[in-house]
Amino acid sequence: PDLSSALQGKVAGVQINQNSGTPGAALSIQVRGQNSISGGTQPLYVVDGVPISSGNFGQIGYEGQGISAISDLNPNDIESISVLKDASASAIYGARGANGVVLITTKTGESGKTKFNVESYYGTQEIYKRLDLLDAGQFKRYVNAIAADEGAAPPYSEEQLNNNTVNTDWQEAVLRTAPIQNHQISASGGDDKTKFYASAALFDQEGIIIGTDYRRYSSRLNLDHKVNDRLNIDTKLNISFSENNRVPGDQTINGVLPNAISKPPIHPIYDENGNYVEQGFWDNPVANGTETDNIAQSFRTLFNVGWDYRILDNLKFRNQVGVDYSHLMERRYEPTTTRRGAQSGGIGINANSRVMKFIQNSTLEYNKYINDQHDITALVGSSFELIYDRYDYMRANNFPSNDLRYLSSAGNIETADASGSEYAINSYFGRFMYSFEDKYIVTFNLRADGSSNIAPDNRYQLLPGISLGWRLIEEGFMQSQSIFNDFKLRVGYGKLGNDKIGRGRFLALYGSGNNYNGNPGINPSQIPNPNLKW
């Protein structure tokens, strides 16, 4: 359903862990293992040459069931994926590539008649194996056996042991056969001047646990236009909207599945009036799964435009600008028909996460091929990124009715919080590559990164990288073999930095909300560290 799961188990050296089986849930991706204890560990994603925002921007906790920004990309629009794992290869991306780089190229059109492509599938999912749990009679006998071991009177009589009018299979109550479907239509074509690729898709997946599902609508338009023999312009636009319904996970006593496998079978789901029954320590999982609203809606726009100008036959200048906007809206409501909601007169939470990213890249590239033996490539460039984050969160309780589920109806606001921050990174880089007869390859990278997360006196860091390659497949002694279609030895060294340490760690910060006697108050929340380094 998304890019992360498409990579799972297919790329050596890349560890992808599924933290949850919830539809649309985020996956954890690590390249070359855990590279930092306190800093960020997720790789950099570069789509058509533009780094994009990734990670989990959700604010409402669902015990490992985060929402990944990568889920907004439609994997059917992707032409190719490559992963840069070693330090030398990633050095050209500097600090952003400290945890590896995932390079994604989307599909483009080709000259010729317009081609239409329709893809569609439908299937179902169900749990592979259920736990073999006690039924009502077995549970009562088990309780009597415990009482006998402790020298106490049995809680259940012989008549009660044989009278099991209530025998709830809680697994059957919360698990289901869930459909999954994907439908996409795309068109591509063009002429010698202009090429295009356009697509629209729907992905819809229900979870095997009640109350969970994920739906994504996505569209893409890629245009390439040749103005003249020297100037080319390309633009790419991706718009997606997704809705994710989740339930509390396995790490909480309010979770649907933990309660389903723990709640005794002697407790009914409903009473004679059709109301949910809350007995014993464990919650009624059917109430938690069907009555609670757990909605997360994500709107994502990726747009970039670039142009190439060939100054000389061997010299090309490229400039590219892009915008990545993401808005995640989360809403949770626990009605009084659930145990926890009943204790507070209903619980409501609203959260908004907005992330805006501006990117600008400029490169000057020189290529020269001499005597069909020497291949020389030199590149210099600069890049700039600016990211705005805005978050707000509000929690309330005591609602007049379960029909009025928005916070404007709440009688008591428990928490209200809003925050924002900016982040920028400015970089200059260069790369030199030399290849002799496509057999012996030398690559040297040098990058200077300046991050707003680092103290001003230590803001810029030089990050070099070098590699040596030998393509044995081109040697004469390899021509008679048929086992390998490519064989290459490569050794590299590089230095990478990681600035994913949080915003403003070198500043003296103050926190608000420390009010007294109706007067606003602030207090120190962070000691300054002017010597903070990479």
Secondary structure, DSSP 8 states (H G I E B T S, - for coil): --HHHHHTTTSTTEEEEE---STTB-EEEEESS---SSS--S-EEEETTEE---SB---S--SS--BBGGGGS-GGGEEEEEEE-SHHHHGGGGGGGTT-EEEEEE----SEEEEEEEEEEEEEE--S-------HHHHHHHHHHHHHHTT---SS-HHHHH--S----HHHHHB--EEEEEEEEEEEEE-SSEEEEEEEEEEEEE-SBTT-EEEEEEEEEEEEEE-SSSEEEEEEEEEEEEEEE----TTSTT-HHHHHHHS-TTS-SB-TTS-B---SSS--HHHHHHT-EEEEEEEEEEEEEEEEEEEETTEEEEEEEEEEEEEEEEEEEE-TTSHHHHHHT-EEEEEEEEEEEEEEEEEEEEEEEETTTEEEEEEEEEEEEEEEEEEEEEEEE--S-TT--SGGG-SEEEEEEEEEEEEEEEEEEEEEEEEETTTEEEEEEEEEEEETTS-GGG-EEEEEEEEEEEEGGGSGGGTT--S-S--EEEEEEE------S-TTTTS-EEEE---BTTB--EEEEE---TT---
